[in-house]
Amino acid sequence: MASIPLRLRDHSYDILIGPGVRTSLAETVQRLGARRAVVVSARPAEWVPDTGVETLLLPARDGEQDKTLATVEALCGEFVRFGLTRSDVVVSCGGGTTTDVVGLAAALYHRGVPVIHLPTTLLAQVDASVGGKTAVNLPAGKNLVGAYWQPSAVLCDTDYLSTLPRRELLNGLGEIARCHFIGAPDLRGLPLEEQITASVSLKARIVETDERDTGLRHTLNYGHTLGHALEKATDFALRHGEGVAIGTVFAGRLAGALGRIDQARVEEHLDVVRHYGLPTALPAETETEVLVDLMRHDKKAMTGLGFVLDGPEGAELVGDVPPEVVARVLDRMPRARTADLVGDAVPTASTTDVG
């Protein structure tokens, strides 16, 4: 088991990673002094550990269709009916959607109640559960309404990953692949648990430096600007990690077009993403103009188009990127049907071995 501390000025917690760590939930709840708990779970009851206190179990669904303010309102209504107070705790048990929605509900209810995350997908373990960002979608784009609300603990039980279909593993590998370009060592070929630990350690150190996304934390959005646009443009037929993978390849090409990196580094983006069995081409159904317009709504786009791009000093946020350059790079990327992009992608044995 790995234990990664995340230490902030006003709040600190530990991220536990390994098989069976979900059984630490009751001990964690006891340490918080909570008397009652609401567990919001997208997983079967047998995968939900005992909290050790009086508990209300609420069902959830993972997937973008439930990542809405209406879902947050419904959860808060259940909190009221249960009599949840600030001295109690909320627990999420599910993928990134569940983590985001439950985290936002905990942040808003009574202006903040403690929350513990039990991420059950690879994507949620390496990304959504760590760092305190919570958000839901609007019709205009992803994650446009949210709050910073740090959890009291994160329990990344790798046993959950044995229940995932291959495509859901790929969804998380997209986030791991982009770590190669924001400060992680080369993780290719390592057992999955080591890749998770390295990815989470990197994110924890970045969040400690920049909790509120004013500088360094922007680098965590590597590949995300196009990735989010692709999710929206395909009506979420393309999963988040798949979009980030394509966005990472695009980020390398855009950085090359802007003269920030050489051709060898551009090709390295493609090599890393391909290693994980992830898609690298744009969905044929998407139009360049639509993607550019969606990227204008990205939350990093203060003025014009903004992207996190590789460069001489490493990854950094680059603003006011000329739209014509963005469009030209998009037009030059290969395209394939969405079904073909995700249908044959299979992780290699080294990336799926959690032992």
Disulfide bonds with the S-S distance in Angstrom:
none
